[in-house]
Amino acid sequence: MKKVGKNGKRKLEKAHLRLRVNGEEVEVAFAPHKTLLEVLREDLRLTGTKHGCELGECGCCAVLVDGRPVLSCLALGVAMEGHEVTTVEGMAVGTELHPLQQTFAELGAAQCGYCTPGILLTAKALLEHIPRPSRDEIKEALAGNLCRCTGYIKILEAVELAAARMAGEKAEPAKETIYGWE
């Protein structure tokens, strides 16, 4: 909706909404046509969520909305009123990394790292729904997250290792996973 300002020029009215982002109540005002991706990055300065294809095909922009993976490039910001949004910035607790972040770092599951936030959040949602997923369940859950740098094996192994640790197992990565050639 457009309004006319004091100088006679039209100005765009902003949408105002309240939502929870990474566990905190926030109020934000933005142009109503903005996607959730744009609101997060531009208005809330949470730049961990990445611009990818902006067509919903790569998964780089995945965030959790009420615990479920959502492609933020396809969701309108105005549709988030009253919802809980989790970005990669909200995974760690203080200085303690989430087990997925820890295993990704240990195994070198990220190369350039651009796709990693979307993969981490999608994997987090999977592990909250299925605490000990099979390799096929992990593959299926991450099928919408594309990575141009890795062969996906270390990503799958990192999710498996995190699941084991979150289940209370004393799991360590295999040497060949860490070094890749043994």
KEDREN-444902 format. One line per field, with one value per residue (C-alpha): residue number from 1; x, y, z. Coordinates in pm, 1 decimal, padded with zeros to 6 digits. Example, Ala and Ser with C-alpha at 12.3 -4.5 7.8 and 13.67 -1.06 7.14 Angstrom:
2
seq = 1,2
c1 = 01230.0,01367.0
c2 = -00450.0,-00106.0
c3 = 00780.0,00714.0
This chain:
182
seq = 1,2,3,4,5,6,7,8,9,10,11,12,13,14,15,16,17,18,19,20,21,22,23,24,25,26,27,28,29,30,31,32,33,34,35,36,37,38,39,40,41,42,43,44,45,46,47,48,49,50,51,52,53,54,55,56,57,58,59,60,61,62,63,64,65,66,67,68,69,70,71,72,73,74,75,76,77,78,79,80,81,82,83,84,85,86,87,88,89,90,91,92,93,94,95,96,97,98,99,100,101,102,103,104,105,106,107,108,109,110,111,112,113,114,115,116,117,118,119,120,121,122,123,124,125,126,127,128,129,130,131,132,133,134,135,136,137,138,139,140,141,142,143,144,145,146,147,148,149,150,151,152,153,154,155,156,157,158,159,160,161,162,163,164,165,166,167,168,169,170,171,172,173,174,175,176,177,178,179,180,181,182
c1 = 00000.0,00133.6,00086.1,00156.0,00423.5,00444.5,00637.8,00364.4,00574.2,00446.7,00615.2,00577.9,00411.3,00607.9,00486.7,00535.8,00543.8,00653.6,00813.0,01069.4,01408.0,01664.5,01467.4,01424.3,01114.2,01182.0,00983.0,01072.7,00943.7,01009.3,00863.5,00576.8,00711.0,01032.4,01104.9,01201.0,01554.8,01570.7,01418.1,01670.2,01974.2,01885.8,01659.5,01774.0,02140.0,02147.5,02373.7,02434.1,02135.1,02268.7,02132.2,02155.8,01941.5,01646.1,01421.1,01387.3,01614.2,01943.1,01859.4,02125.8,01862.2,01697.4,01594.7,01363.3,01014.4,00847.2,01109.6,01054.8,01290.5,01164.0,01330.0,01343.6,01374.6,01021.2,00854.0,00722.2,00838.7,00483.7,00377.8,00608.7,00396.8,00389.7,00621.0,00954.2,01239.3,01576.3,01880.6,02231.0,02318.7,02071.6,02218.9,02503.1,02427.7,02659.8,03006.6,02909.4,02854.7,02559.4,02677.0,02614.7,02835.3,03102.2,03102.2,03098.2,03409.9,03581.8,03521.2,03577.6,03223.0,03220.2,03457.3,03359.3,03082.2,02823.2,02563.8,02648.8,02395.0,02103.7,02238.8,02297.5,01944.6,01785.5,01989.8,01891.1,01522.7,01583.2,01757.6,01481.1,01225.6,01432.3,01711.7,01900.9,01827.6,01959.8,02196.6,01905.0,01689.5,01971.0,02011.1,01639.1,01621.7,01917.6,01813.8,01705.9,02040.5,02291.5,02666.4,02904.6,03226.7,03194.7,03103.2,02846.8,03010.5,03163.1,02832.9,02646.5,02913.3,02900.6,02522.6,02560.9,02833.7,02628.4,02325.3,02535.4,02673.4,02331.0,02205.7,02470.6,02710.2,03080.7,03139.1,03456.0,03512.3,03693.0,04052.1,03973.5,03689.2,03918.3,04214.0,04031.6,04309.2,04381.0
c2 = 00000.0,00342.2,00664.8,01018.6,01193.5,01561.8,01644.6,01498.1,01192.8,00843.3,00629.1,00260.4,00162.5,-00081.7,-00404.9,-00426.3,-00761.0,-00950.1,-01290.4,-01497.8,-01528.2,-01755.9,-01756.8,-01379.5,-01169.8,-00917.9,-00644.0,-00554.5,-00312.8,-00377.3,-00346.2,-00598.6,-00758.7,-00878.9,-01245.6,-01393.4,-01423.9,-01049.7,-00963.2,-01183.7,-01054.7,-00691.3,-00591.1,-00818.9,-00840.1,-01220.0,-01291.6,-01660.4,-01738.0,-01730.3,-01607.6,-01897.2,-01948.0,-01751.8,-01999.3,-02261.7,-02509.9,-02508.7,-02503.6,-02243.5,-02021.4,-02291.5,-02183.3,-02344.4,-02204.0,-02361.3,-02636.4,-02724.0,-02645.5,-02362.0,-02207.5,-01846.9,-01720.5,-01847.5,-01737.6,-01385.9,-01203.3,-01090.5,-01456.3,-01502.6,-01307.9,-01504.3,-01780.5,-01904.4,-01870.2,-02033.8,-01938.8,-02082.5,-01805.5,-01962.6,-02313.7,-02260.8,-02203.6,-01928.1,-02039.7,-02408.0,-02530.4,-02749.8,-03111.8,-03079.9,-02771.1,-02952.4,-03264.8,-03062.1,-02881.7,-03200.9,-03390.3,-03103.8,-03151.9,-02796.8,-02671.4,-02322.7,-02327.1,-02135.9,-02415.2,-02523.0,-02310.5,-02456.1,-02809.9,-02769.2,-02645.6,-02912.0,-03179.3,-03029.2,-03063.3,-03422.8,-03518.7,-03361.2,-03570.1,-03890.0,-03901.7,-04193.6,-04172.8,-04422.4,-04306.8,-04317.2,-04101.1,-03846.2,-03846.2,-03797.0,-03512.9,-03332.2,-03395.9,-03032.3,-02894.3,-02870.3,-02844.7,-02774.0,-02840.2,-03173.9,-03526.3,-03528.2,-03825.5,-03615.1,-03430.2,-03759.7,-03887.5,-03564.5,-03596.9,-03961.2,-03872.7,-03588.0,-03818.9,-04075.0,-03813.7,-03660.0,-04009.6,-04024.6,-04256.6,-04198.0,-04172.3,-04058.2,-04005.7,-04276.6,-04184.8,-04220.5,-03971.2,-03710.4,-03757.8,-03888.8,-04111.9,-04379.7
c3 = 00000.0,-00090.0,00101.4,-00001.7,00204.1,00303.6,-00012.8,-00233.2,-00330.5,-00277.6,-00017.2,00048.1,00372.2,00585.4,00738.0,01115.1,01285.5,01592.6,01583.4,01770.5,01605.3,01765.1,02089.3,02119.4,02057.5,01781.4,01616.5,01264.7,01000.9,00632.9,00285.8,00264.4,-00054.4,00112.4,00152.5,00487.0,00349.9,00285.3,00623.0,00805.5,00618.7,00553.2,00839.9,01122.3,01006.2,01043.0,00748.4,00821.1,00600.7,00245.5,-00087.3,-00326.9,-00632.2,-00487.4,-00671.1,-00397.0,-00572.4,-00376.4,-00003.9,00086.6,00245.8,00459.4,00809.6,01061.6,01107.6,01409.1,01389.2,01023.8,00734.3,00514.8,00211.8,00322.3,-00035.4,-00102.6,00222.4,00263.7,00573.5,00650.4,00680.9,00981.3,01231.7,01557.4,01434.8,01574.3,01324.1,01382.8,01179.5,01196.2,01442.9,01685.5,01684.7,01930.2,02297.0,02411.1,02306.6,02289.7,01936.0,01851.8,01803.6,01429.4,01408.2,01607.0,01389.0,01066.5,01189.2,01307.4,00984.1,00742.2,00614.7,00478.7,00215.7,00103.5,00366.3,00165.6,00173.7,00528.7,00724.3,00527.5,00562.0,00936.1,01000.5,00782.3,00962.5,01299.6,01211.0,01099.7,01425.4,01631.2,01440.3,01397.9,01659.0,01496.8,01123.4,00872.1,00598.4,00354.1,00583.4,00606.5,00227.7,00182.1,00436.8,00278.6,-00083.0,-00126.0,-00005.2,-00286.0,-00234.9,-00520.1,-00327.2,-00148.5,-00242.6,00041.8,00219.9,00498.2,00538.6,00584.6,00824.6,01026.5,01068.4,01173.0,01424.6,01570.9,01601.6,01788.5,02026.9,02084.3,02172.6,02443.9,02263.3,02298.9,01924.4,01752.4,01381.3,01190.8,01097.1,00727.8,00770.0,00923.4,00691.3,00390.0,00255.8,00513.7
